[in-house]
Amino acid sequence: MKIALIGYGKMGKEIEQIAIGRGHTVVLKIDVNNQQDLNTENLSLADVAIEFTTPATAISNYRFCFAAGVPVVSGTTGWLEQRAAIEKECLALEGCFFYASNFSLGVNLFFELNRILARMMKPFPEYDVTMTEIHHTQKLDAPSGTAITLAEGILAEGGSKINWTLETPKNSGELHIEAIRKDPYPGLHSIKYDSEVDYLEITHNAYSRKGFAVGAVLAAEFCFGKKGIFSMPDLLKL
């Protein structure tokens, strides 16, 4: 499979190593120094594009891929207020878009565990749920996309929390997310249910970027020849 890498920072380089190791070829690498090379002609050389950039550039990158008819796999966070519009554009052009806030296989199993635990804890309002996420200082958005996905999973189960906040909660209906930035931290997410007598906690801690890179390449393989909107539950058949 021929892959275009849109975003060739630390994550892009990790993805390249995994892709080559799995027998794929990287035919295009885009970073801040050659953004002019991101065009329909160059993208047409690829079977799929993997995009890890910034919220400011992600939307235009997706549109380049849709226009070129190239499936795009993206892990860029911080742009989700435009997600519905982007997915509509993709479907209108019969494209393929695979988005995940986190490509780690372990994190996506953690998403499922989080939802199950939230469902189990719903009858026990004496346990207050909070979240902590820690990332490296180069991560621009806070809370992380992974933290937001976890929070949405908790809120969807219909417990006492009705929204999340980074600030000190104003009432018991707010789920507090503590976002910490320090090095070196590829990514830690912890959900804690605390009461007067005890607490229980689930945590996912990434050792390195490798797990994210493996998931991104698996997603690219999954998208080869497909059309539509996909995410990790489709890949993992959860």
C-alpha positions as CSV (number, residue, x, y, z in Angstrom):
1,M,0.0,0.0,0.0
2,K,1.2,3.5,-0.8
3,I,0.9,6.0,2.0
4,A,1.0,9.8,2.2
5,L,2.1,11.2,5.5
6,I,0.6,14.6,6.2
7,G,2.5,15.7,9.3
8,Y,6.0,14.5,9.5
9,G,6.9,15.3,13.1
10,K,7.6,12.7,15.9
11,M,4.3,10.9,15.3
12,G,4.8,10.9,11.5
13,K,8.2,9.5,11.8
14,E,7.0,6.8,14.1
15,I,4.1,5.9,11.7
16,E,6.6,5.7,8.8
17,Q,8.7,3.1,10.6
18,I,5.7,1.0,11.4
19,A,4.3,1.3,7.9
20,I,7.6,0.3,6.3
21,G,7.9,-2.6,8.7
22,R,4.5,-3.9,7.6
23,G,5.5,-3.8,3.9
24,H,4.1,-0.4,2.9
25,T,5.7,2.4,1.0
26,V,5.6,6.1,2.0
27,V,5.2,8.1,-1.3
28,L,4.6,11.6,0.1
29,K,5.8,13.4,3.3
30,I,4.3,16.8,4.2
31,D,5.6,19.0,7.0
32,V,5.9,22.8,7.6
33,N,8.7,23.1,5.1
34,N,6.9,21.7,2.1
35,Q,3.2,22.4,2.5
36,Q,3.1,23.5,-1.1
37,D,3.5,19.9,-2.1
38,L,0.2,19.0,-0.6
39,N,-1.9,19.0,-3.8
40,T,-4.2,16.7,-5.8
41,E,-1.4,15.6,-8.1
42,N,0.9,14.4,-5.4
43,L,-1.9,12.9,-3.3
44,S,-3.0,10.8,-6.3
45,L,0.2,8.8,-5.9
46,A,-1.1,7.4,-2.6
47,D,-3.7,4.8,-1.7
48,V,-4.3,6.4,1.6
49,A,-3.2,9.4,3.6
50,I,-2.4,9.5,7.3
51,E,-2.9,13.0,8.8
52,F,-1.4,14.1,12.2
53,T,-1.1,17.9,12.1
54,T,-2.7,20.8,14.0
55,P,-6.3,22.0,14.4
56,A,-5.5,25.0,12.3
57,T,-4.5,23.0,9.2
58,A,-6.5,19.7,9.6
59,I,-9.7,20.9,7.9
60,S,-7.9,22.0,4.7
61,N,-5.9,18.8,4.7
62,Y,-9.0,16.7,4.8
63,R,-10.5,18.6,1.9
64,F,-7.3,18.1,-0.2
65,C,-7.7,14.3,0.4
66,F,-11.4,14.3,-0.4
67,A,-10.8,16.2,-3.6
68,A,-8.0,13.7,-4.6
69,G,-10.2,10.7,-3.9
70,V,-7.8,9.5,-1.3
71,P,-9.0,7.9,2.0
72,V,-7.7,9.9,5.0
73,V,-6.9,8.6,8.5
74,S,-6.6,11.4,11.0
75,G,-5.6,11.7,14.7
76,T,-5.6,15.5,14.9
77,T,-7.7,16.8,17.7
78,G,-9.1,20.2,18.6
79,W,-11.2,20.7,15.5
80,L,-14.3,18.7,16.3
81,E,-16.8,21.5,16.3
82,Q,-16.6,21.1,12.5
83,R,-16.8,17.4,12.4
84,A,-20.4,17.1,11.2
85,A,-19.6,19.4,8.2
86,I,-16.4,17.5,7.3
87,E,-18.2,14.2,7.4
88,K,-21.0,15.6,5.2
89,E,-18.4,16.8,2.7
90,C,-16.7,13.4,2.7
91,L,-19.9,11.5,2.0
92,A,-21.0,14.0,-0.7
93,L,-17.7,13.3,-2.5
94,E,-18.0,9.5,-1.9
95,G,-14.7,9.7,0.1
96,C,-13.4,7.8,3.1
97,F,-12.6,9.4,6.4
98,F,-11.3,7.6,9.5
99,Y,-11.0,9.7,12.6
100,A,-10.0,8.7,16.1
101,S,-9.0,10.9,19.1
102,N,-6.6,8.1,20.0
103,F,-5.4,5.2,17.8
104,S,-3.9,3.1,20.6
105,L,-5.6,-0.3,20.7
106,G,-5.4,-0.2,24.5
107,V,-7.0,3.2,24.8
108,N,-9.9,2.1,22.6
109,L,-10.5,-0.9,24.8
110,F,-10.2,1.6,27.7
111,F,-13.0,3.7,26.1
112,E,-15.3,0.6,26.2
113,L,-14.3,-0.2,29.8
114,N,-15.0,3.4,30.8
115,R,-18.5,3.2,29.4
116,I,-19.2,-0.1,31.1
117,L,-17.9,1.2,34.5
118,A,-20.0,4.4,34.1
119,R,-23.1,2.3,33.6
120,M,-22.2,0.2,36.6
121,M,-21.7,3.2,38.8
122,K,-24.9,5.0,37.8
123,P,-27.0,3.6,40.7
124,F,-24.4,4.8,43.3
125,P,-24.4,8.7,43.3
126,E,-22.3,8.7,46.5
127,Y,-19.3,8.1,44.2
128,D,-18.2,11.3,42.5
129,V,-16.3,10.8,39.2
130,T,-13.4,12.9,38.1
131,M,-10.7,12.6,35.4
132,T,-7.0,13.4,35.1
133,E,-5.1,13.5,31.9
134,I,-1.3,14.1,31.5
135,H,0.5,14.8,28.3
136,H,3.8,16.2,27.1
137,T,4.2,20.0,26.9
138,Q,4.1,20.1,23.1
139,K,0.4,19.0,23.1
140,L,-1.5,22.1,22.2
141,D,-5.1,21.3,23.1
142,A,-6.5,20.7,26.6
143,P,-8.3,18.6,27.5
144,S,-7.0,16.0,25.1
145,G,-9.3,14.5,22.5
146,T,-9.0,11.2,24.4
147,A,-10.2,12.9,27.6
148,I,-13.1,14.4,25.8
149,T,-14.1,11.0,24.3
150,L,-13.9,9.5,27.8
151,A,-16.0,12.3,29.3
152,E,-18.6,11.9,26.5
153,G,-18.7,8.2,27.3
154,I,-19.4,8.9,31.0
155,L,-22.1,11.6,30.2
156,A,-23.8,9.3,27.7
157,E,-24.6,6.8,30.4
158,G,-27.0,9.2,32.0
159,G,-25.6,9.5,35.5
160,S,-25.4,12.6,37.6
161,K,-22.9,14.4,35.3
162,I,-24.4,16.6,32.5
163,N,-21.3,18.3,31.2
164,W,-17.5,18.4,31.6
165,T,-15.3,21.3,32.7
166,L,-11.6,22.2,33.1
167,E,-12.5,24.7,35.8
168,T,-13.5,24.1,39.4
169,P,-16.9,22.5,39.1
170,K,-19.8,24.9,39.9
171,N,-22.1,22.1,40.9
172,S,-22.3,18.3,41.2
173,G,-23.5,18.0,37.6
174,E,-20.1,19.0,36.2
175,L,-17.4,16.4,35.5
176,H,-14.0,17.9,36.4
177,I,-11.1,17.2,34.0
178,E,-7.7,18.0,35.3
179,A,-5.3,18.6,32.3
180,I,-1.6,18.5,33.2
181,R,1.2,19.2,30.8
182,K,4.7,18.0,31.7
183,D,7.5,16.0,30.1
184,P,8.0,13.2,29.3
185,Y,4.4,12.0,29.0
186,P,3.1,10.3,25.8
187,G,-0.4,10.1,27.5
188,L,-2.0,9.1,30.7
189,H,-5.7,9.1,31.4
190,S,-7.3,8.2,34.7
191,I,-11.0,8.0,35.8
192,K,-11.6,8.0,39.5
193,Y,-14.8,7.3,41.4
194,D,-14.4,8.7,45.0
195,S,-16.6,8.3,48.0
196,E,-16.3,8.9,51.8
197,V,-15.3,5.3,52.4
198,D,-13.3,4.3,49.4
199,Y,-12.5,4.9,45.7
200,L,-11.9,3.0,42.6
201,E,-9.9,4.1,39.6
202,I,-9.1,2.9,36.1
203,T,-6.0,4.2,34.2
204,H,-4.4,3.9,30.8
205,N,-0.8,4.9,30.6
206,A,1.0,4.9,27.2
207,Y,4.7,4.0,27.3
208,S,5.5,5.6,24.0
209,R,4.0,6.8,20.7
210,K,4.5,3.4,19.1
211,G,1.0,2.2,20.1
212,F,-0.6,5.2,18.5
213,A,1.4,4.7,15.3
214,V,0.5,1.0,15.0
215,G,-3.2,1.8,15.3
216,A,-2.9,4.5,12.7
217,V,-1.3,2.1,10.2
218,L,-3.9,-0.6,11.0
219,A,-6.6,2.1,10.3
220,A,-5.0,2.9,7.0
221,E,-5.0,-0.8,6.0
222,F,-8.7,-1.0,7.0
223,C,-9.6,2.0,4.8
224,F,-7.9,0.7,1.7
225,G,-10.6,0.6,-1.0
226,K,-13.4,1.7,1.3
227,K,-15.8,4.6,1.2
228,G,-17.6,6.1,4.2
229,I,-17.0,7.4,7.8
230,F,-15.2,5.1,10.2
231,S,-13.5,5.1,13.6
232,M,-11.7,2.6,15.9
233,P,-14.9,0.7,16.9
234,D,-15.2,-0.3,13.3
235,L,-11.6,-1.5,13.1
236,L,-11.8,-3.3,16.4
237,K,-15.3,-4.6,15.8
238,L,-16.4,-3.4,19.3
